[in-house]
Amino acid sequence: MTIDDKLAGTGQKKLLAIDGGGIRGVLALEILARIESMLGAGRPEFRLAHYFDYIAGTSTGGIIAAGLSRGMLVSEILDFYEQAGAQMFDKASVFKRLRFKFEDEPLARKLKEVFGADTTLGSDQLQTLLLLILRNATTDSPWPVSNNPYAKYNDQHHLGNNRALPLWQLVRASTAAPTYFPPEVIDVGGQSFIFVDGGMTMYNNPAFQLFLMATVDRFWPMAPKERRGWPTGVDNMLVVSIGTGTSPDANAQLTPDQMNLLFNASSIPSALMFAALNEQDFLCRVFGDCLAGDPLDREVDDMIGSRGPLAPDQKLFTYLRYNAELTRTGLDALGLKDIAPETVQKLDSVAGVPDLRRVGRAAAIKVKPDHFSRFPHDGERSPAVAV
């Protein structure tokens, strides 16, 4: 199916969102491999792009989302991380490290190889709608950029047509984590903007933002009035959210006198990112019918079967969340007592990839066929839903 087919279709809509998390993207990929295998049911030609209509990603999730949207197998993207990981996180010179931690050229080169230097966001090589989360440092604002042809700034006649921007460069911008990579400068309509990692916004977990962009008519101004946004409902829309691991007790041994200026400067960004992704997850569980997901905290638990402001029969979508806790307690619960938390918690530990893959495979066991029962994957569709 093409993007036009997915836009014109009046059946169920399936959305997939992938968190940011650096090299920990391989953890998310192992979960996605389980979903791909389960939905594909032994069909070698099956791709997740055949099932999902709209895929979103932030930072490392943007790389994965773009690859899946292009029709890549999960194994092919895993190969990319395995082969390019060391190059992507190539140590910069001592002097350059004062500004950033890793060279940008290897990552840019690899992204051009995978997606093509001339492939744009509006390319017909993309088989699904795609949402990438960037942060525009010039305007100090988040930039959710989509290839939806009905979006305001995707009009081919608009000077700043986002669909004409290079795909590799948008993905590179979404992954430009401060202190790790230099920012990405992109020319948009004759004006240069400086972009950094989309994880430095409220959308390191882009799940709820994806839901909004798929349903709110303001994101579809160029569409016919009766088709501005997709229909909601637990039988009409599925939102699947994939995490890259969390570390809620990463500073368990912290003492008050350690909280100096340097500590705050290095820890506040990760604290804000964790809070943001947790909030996106929480919003999805409140407004969606959550069928799968680990407990958020001891107060609200996992929200499965919760009422919230909406009655159970008024939930806006079916929601699935798969992730793993990378603490000692979390790893033990997954049966991975031999893996040290510190080897899988870092965003840049290439040496930790084998262990991260094991964590991902263990977490993937939580993916069950009945979670997807409302949304058949054998080519059959539920009765058409009016748009």
C-alpha positions as CSV (number, residue, x, y, z in Angstrom):
1,M,0.0,0.0,0.0
2,T,1.1,3.6,-0.7
3,I,0.5,6.6,1.5
4,D,-2.4,7.6,-0.8
5,D,-4.0,4.2,-0.1
6,K,-3.6,4.6,3.6
7,L,-5.0,8.1,3.5
8,A,-8.0,7.1,1.3
9,G,-8.8,3.9,3.3
10,T,-11.8,4.1,5.6
11,G,-11.0,1.1,7.8
12,Q,-9.1,0.8,11.1
13,K,-6.1,3.0,11.6
14,K,-2.9,1.7,13.3
15,L,-0.3,4.0,14.8
16,L,3.2,3.1,16.0
17,A,5.4,5.4,18.1
18,I,9.1,4.8,19.1
19,D,10.9,6.6,21.9
20,G,14.3,8.2,21.8
21,G,17.2,6.6,23.7
22,G,20.5,6.6,21.7
23,I,22.0,3.1,21.2
24,R,19.2,1.7,23.4
25,G,17.2,1.8,20.2
26,V,18.3,-1.9,19.7
27,L,16.1,-2.7,22.7
28,A,13.1,-1.3,21.0
29,L,14.0,-3.1,17.8
30,E,13.9,-6.5,19.5
31,I,10.4,-5.7,20.7
32,L,9.5,-4.6,17.2
33,A,11.0,-7.9,15.8
34,R,8.6,-9.8,18.0
35,I,5.6,-7.8,16.7
36,E,6.8,-8.1,13.1
37,S,7.1,-11.9,13.5
38,M,3.7,-12.3,15.2
39,L,1.8,-10.1,12.7
40,G,3.6,-11.5,9.7
41,A,2.7,-15.1,10.6
42,G,5.5,-16.6,8.6
43,R,5.1,-14.4,5.5
44,P,8.7,-13.4,4.5
45,E,7.4,-10.5,2.4
46,F,5.6,-8.9,5.4
47,R,6.8,-5.5,6.7
48,L,5.5,-3.5,9.6
49,A,4.8,-0.8,7.0
50,H,2.1,-3.1,5.6
51,Y,0.3,-3.1,9.0
52,F,0.8,0.4,10.4
53,D,-0.6,3.5,8.8
54,Y,1.3,6.2,10.7
55,I,4.7,5.7,12.3
56,A,6.4,8.3,14.6
57,G,9.9,8.4,16.2
58,T,12.1,10.8,18.2
59,S,15.9,10.8,18.1
60,T,17.0,7.1,17.7
61,G,13.3,6.3,17.3
62,G,13.3,8.6,14.3
63,I,15.9,6.4,12.6
64,I,13.8,3.3,13.3
65,A,10.5,5.0,12.3
66,A,12.0,6.2,9.0
67,G,13.4,2.8,8.2
68,L,10.1,1.0,9.0
69,S,8.2,3.6,6.9
70,R,10.5,2.9,4.0
71,G,9.6,-0.7,4.2
72,M,12.7,-2.1,5.9
73,L,12.7,-5.3,7.9
74,V,13.4,-4.9,11.6
75,S,16.4,-7.2,11.1
76,E,17.8,-4.8,8.5
77,I,17.6,-1.8,10.9
78,L,19.2,-4.0,13.6
79,D,22.0,-4.7,11.2
80,F,22.4,-0.9,10.7
81,Y,22.8,-0.4,14.4
82,E,25.2,-3.3,14.8
83,Q,27.4,-2.3,11.9
84,A,27.2,1.5,12.2
85,G,27.0,1.9,16.0
86,A,30.7,2.3,16.5
87,Q,30.9,4.8,13.6
88,M,27.8,6.7,14.8
89,F,29.4,7.1,18.2
90,D,33.0,7.8,17.0
91,K,34.8,9.8,19.7
92,A,35.6,13.3,18.7
93,S,38.9,15.1,19.2
94,V,39.7,16.4,22.7
95,F,39.2,20.0,21.6
96,K,36.0,19.4,19.8
97,R,34.7,17.4,22.8
98,L,34.4,20.7,24.6
99,R,31.4,21.4,22.3
100,F,30.1,17.9,21.6
101,K,31.0,14.3,22.3
102,F,30.9,12.6,18.9
103,E,31.7,13.3,15.3
104,D,28.7,14.0,13.1
105,E,30.1,12.9,9.8
106,P,29.8,9.1,10.2
107,L,26.2,9.3,11.2
108,A,25.3,11.7,8.4
109,R,27.1,9.4,5.9
110,K,25.3,6.3,7.1
111,L,21.9,8.0,7.0
112,K,22.6,9.1,3.4
113,E,23.5,5.5,2.5
114,V,20.4,4.0,4.1
115,F,17.8,6.6,3.0
116,G,19.5,8.1,0.0
117,A,21.0,11.5,-0.3
118,D,18.2,12.7,-2.6
119,T,15.2,11.1,-0.8
120,T,12.9,13.7,0.6
121,L,10.3,13.6,3.3
122,G,7.6,13.5,0.6
123,S,9.2,10.6,-1.3
124,D,7.0,7.8,-2.5
125,Q,9.6,5.4,-1.1
126,L,7.8,6.0,2.2
127,Q,4.9,3.5,2.6
128,T,3.3,5.1,5.6
129,L,2.7,8.5,7.1
130,L,5.8,9.4,9.0
131,L,6.2,11.8,12.0
132,L,9.7,12.9,13.1
133,I,10.2,15.0,16.3
134,L,12.9,17.8,16.1
135,R,13.7,20.7,18.3
136,N,14.2,24.0,16.5
137,A,16.8,25.8,18.7
138,T,16.5,28.9,16.6
139,T,12.8,29.4,17.5
140,D,13.2,27.5,20.8
141,S,10.2,25.2,20.0
142,P,9.5,21.6,19.2
143,W,9.0,20.8,15.5
144,P,6.8,17.7,14.8
145,V,7.4,17.2,11.0
146,S,5.2,14.9,9.1
147,N,4.9,13.8,5.4
148,N,1.1,14.2,5.6
149,P,0.3,15.8,2.2
150,Y,-2.7,17.6,3.8
151,A,-0.6,19.5,6.4
152,K,-0.3,23.2,6.2
153,Y,3.4,23.4,5.5
154,N,3.4,20.4,3.1
155,D,1.8,22.2,0.3
156,Q,4.1,21.8,-2.8
157,H,3.5,25.4,-3.7
158,H,4.6,26.7,-0.3
159,L,8.1,28.1,-0.1
160,G,8.8,26.2,3.0
161,N,7.4,22.8,1.9
162,N,8.6,20.3,4.5
163,R,8.0,17.4,2.1
164,A,10.8,18.7,0.0
165,L,13.4,18.5,2.8
166,P,16.0,15.7,2.7
167,L,14.8,12.7,4.8
168,W,18.3,11.8,6.0
169,Q,18.8,15.4,7.3
170,L,15.6,15.5,9.2
171,V,16.5,12.1,10.8
172,R,20.0,13.4,11.6
173,A,18.5,16.6,13.2
174,S,16.1,14.5,15.4
175,T,19.2,12.6,16.7
176,A,21.5,15.6,17.3
177,A,21.6,15.3,21.1
178,P,23.5,18.2,22.7
179,T,27.0,17.3,23.9
180,Y,26.8,14.1,21.8
181,F,26.5,15.6,18.3
182,P,26.7,19.0,16.7
183,P,23.3,20.6,15.7
184,E,21.9,20.2,12.2
185,V,21.3,23.3,10.1
186,I,18.5,23.0,7.6
187,D,17.3,25.5,5.1
188,V,13.5,25.8,5.2
189,G,12.0,28.2,2.7
190,G,15.2,30.2,2.3
191,Q,15.7,30.5,6.1
192,S,18.3,28.5,8.0
193,F,17.2,27.0,11.3
194,I,19.4,25.2,13.8
195,F,17.9,21.8,15.0
196,V,18.8,19.5,17.8
197,D,17.6,16.3,19.2
198,G,13.8,15.9,19.4
199,G,14.3,14.2,22.8
200,M,15.0,17.7,24.2
201,T,11.2,18.4,23.9
202,M,8.1,17.1,25.6
203,Y,8.0,14.4,22.9
204,N,10.8,12.0,23.6
205,N,7.9,9.6,23.7
206,P,5.9,10.8,20.7
207,A,2.8,8.6,21.2
208,F,0.2,11.1,22.3
209,Q,1.5,13.7,19.9
210,L,1.1,11.1,17.1
211,F,-2.5,10.5,18.2
212,L,-3.2,14.2,18.0
213,M,-1.6,14.7,14.6
214,A,-3.6,11.8,13.3
215,T,-7.0,13.0,14.6
216,V,-7.0,16.8,15.1
217,D,-8.4,18.6,12.0
218,R,-6.0,21.5,12.4
219,F,-3.2,19.2,11.2
220,W,-5.2,18.3,8.0
221,P,-6.2,21.8,6.7
222,M,-5.5,20.9,3.0
223,A,-7.8,17.8,3.2
224,P,-11.4,17.7,2.1
225,K,-13.5,18.9,5.1
226,E,-15.1,15.5,5.7
227,R,-11.6,13.8,5.8
228,R,-9.7,16.0,8.2
229,G,-8.4,13.6,10.7
230,W,-8.9,9.9,11.3
231,P,-11.9,8.6,13.4
232,T,-11.3,7.6,17.0
233,G,-12.7,4.7,19.1
234,V,-11.2,1.5,20.6
235,D,-12.3,-0.4,17.5
236,N,-11.2,2.3,15.0
237,M,-7.7,3.2,16.1
238,L,-4.7,1.4,17.6
239,V,-1.7,3.2,19.2
240,V,1.3,1.0,19.9
241,S,4.1,2.7,21.8
242,I,7.6,1.2,22.1
243,G,10.2,2.3,24.7
244,T,14.0,2.1,24.9
245,G,14.2,1.4,28.6
246,T,13.9,3.4,31.7
247,S,16.1,3.8,34.8
248,P,14.0,5.3,37.6
249,D,16.6,4.6,40.3
250,A,19.7,5.6,38.4
251,N,20.7,7.9,41.2
252,A,19.7,5.7,44.1
253,Q,23.0,6.4,45.9
254,L,22.8,10.2,45.5
255,T,23.6,12.4,48.5
256,P,22.5,16.0,49.0
257,D,26.1,17.4,48.8
258,Q,26.6,15.8,45.3
259,M,23.9,18.0,43.8
260,N,26.2,20.7,42.7
261,L,26.0,22.8,39.5
262,L,27.8,20.2,37.4
263,F,25.5,17.4,38.6
264,N,22.4,19.5,37.8
265,A,23.7,20.5,34.4
266,S,24.2,16.9,33.4
267,S,21.2,15.3,35.1
268,I,18.4,17.8,34.5
269,P,18.0,17.0,30.7
270,S,17.6,13.3,31.4
271,A,15.2,14.0,34.3
272,L,13.0,16.2,32.1
273,M,13.1,13.6,29.2
274,F,12.0,10.9,31.6
275,A,9.2,13.0,33.0
276,A,8.0,13.9,29.5
277,L,7.9,10.4,28.1
278,N,6.2,9.2,31.3
279,E,3.5,12.0,30.8
280,Q,2.9,11.0,27.2
281,D,2.5,7.4,28.3
282,F,0.2,8.4,31.1
283,L,-2.0,10.5,28.7
284,C,-2.3,7.6,26.3
285,R,-3.4,5.3,29.2
286,V,-6.0,7.9,30.4
287,F,-7.6,8.6,27.0
288,G,-6.9,5.2,25.4
289,D,-8.1,1.7,26.5
290,C,-4.7,0.3,27.7
291,L,-4.4,-3.4,27.2
292,A,-0.7,-3.7,27.8
293,G,1.9,-1.8,29.8
294,D,4.1,-2.0,32.9
295,P,3.1,0.0,36.0
296,L,3.8,3.7,35.7
297,D,4.2,4.1,39.4
298,R,2.8,2.8,42.7
299,E,0.0,5.3,42.7
300,V,-1.6,4.9,39.3
301,D,-0.2,1.4,38.6
302,D,-0.6,0.3,35.0
303,M,-4.0,2.0,34.3
304,I,-5.3,-1.1,32.5
305,G,-9.1,-1.0,32.8
306,S,-9.0,2.6,34.2
307,R,-11.9,5.0,33.8
308,G,-10.3,8.5,34.0
309,P,-12.3,11.4,32.6
310,L,-13.8,9.1,30.0
311,A,-16.1,6.1,30.6
312,P,-14.6,2.8,29.4
313,D,-17.0,2.7,26.4
314,Q,-15.8,6.3,25.4
315,K,-12.1,5.7,25.2
316,L,-10.5,7.2,22.1
317,F,-8.2,4.4,21.0
318,T,-6.8,1.0,21.9
319,Y,-3.4,1.4,23.5
320,L,-0.4,-0.9,23.9
321,R,2.9,0.1,25.6
322,Y,6.0,-2.1,25.7
323,N,9.2,-1.2,27.5
324,A,11.7,-2.5,30.0
325,E,13.1,-1.2,33.3
326,L,16.9,-1.1,33.3
327,T,17.3,-1.2,37.1
328,R,18.6,-4.1,39.1
329,T,15.0,-4.9,40.1
330,G,13.8,-4.6,36.5
331,L,16.5,-6.8,35.0
332,D,16.0,-9.4,37.7
333,A,12.3,-9.5,36.9
334,L,13.2,-10.2,33.3
335,G,15.4,-13.1,34.4
336,L,18.6,-11.2,33.5
337,K,20.5,-11.2,36.8
338,D,23.9,-11.5,35.0
339,I,23.4,-8.1,33.3
340,A,24.8,-5.1,35.1
341,P,22.4,-2.1,35.0
342,E,25.1,0.4,34.2
343,T,26.0,-1.4,31.0
344,V,22.5,-1.0,29.5
345,Q,21.5,2.4,31.0
346,K,23.9,4.5,29.0
347,L,22.7,6.1,25.7
348,D,26.1,5.7,24.0
349,S,27.4,2.3,25.2
350,V,28.1,0.4,22.0
351,A,29.7,-2.3,24.1
352,G,26.3,-2.8,25.7
353,V,24.5,-3.7,22.5
354,P,24.5,-7.5,23.0
355,D,23.0,-7.1,26.5
356,L,20.5,-4.5,25.3
357,R,19.3,-7.0,22.7
358,R,18.9,-9.6,25.4
359,V,16.8,-7.2,27.4
360,G,14.7,-6.3,24.4
361,R,14.1,-10.0,23.7
362,A,13.1,-10.6,27.3
363,A,10.7,-7.6,27.3
364,A,9.3,-8.7,23.9
365,I,7.7,-11.8,25.7
366,K,5.1,-9.3,27.0
367,V,3.8,-8.9,23.4
368,K,0.7,-11.2,23.1
369,P,-1.4,-11.9,20.0
370,D,-4.6,-11.1,21.9
371,H,-3.4,-7.5,22.4
372,F,-3.9,-7.0,18.6
373,S,-7.2,-9.0,18.4
374,R,-9.3,-5.9,17.7
375,F,-7.1,-5.1,14.7
376,P,-6.7,-8.2,12.5
377,H,-3.4,-8.7,10.7
378,D,-4.2,-11.4,8.2
379,G,-5.2,-9.0,5.5
380,E,-8.8,-8.9,6.6
381,R,-10.2,-5.6,7.8
382,S,-13.0,-4.8,10.2
383,P,-16.1,-3.2,8.7
384,A,-15.4,0.1,7.2
385,V,-15.5,3.1,9.4
386,A,-16.8,6.4,7.9
387,V,-14.2,9.2,7.9
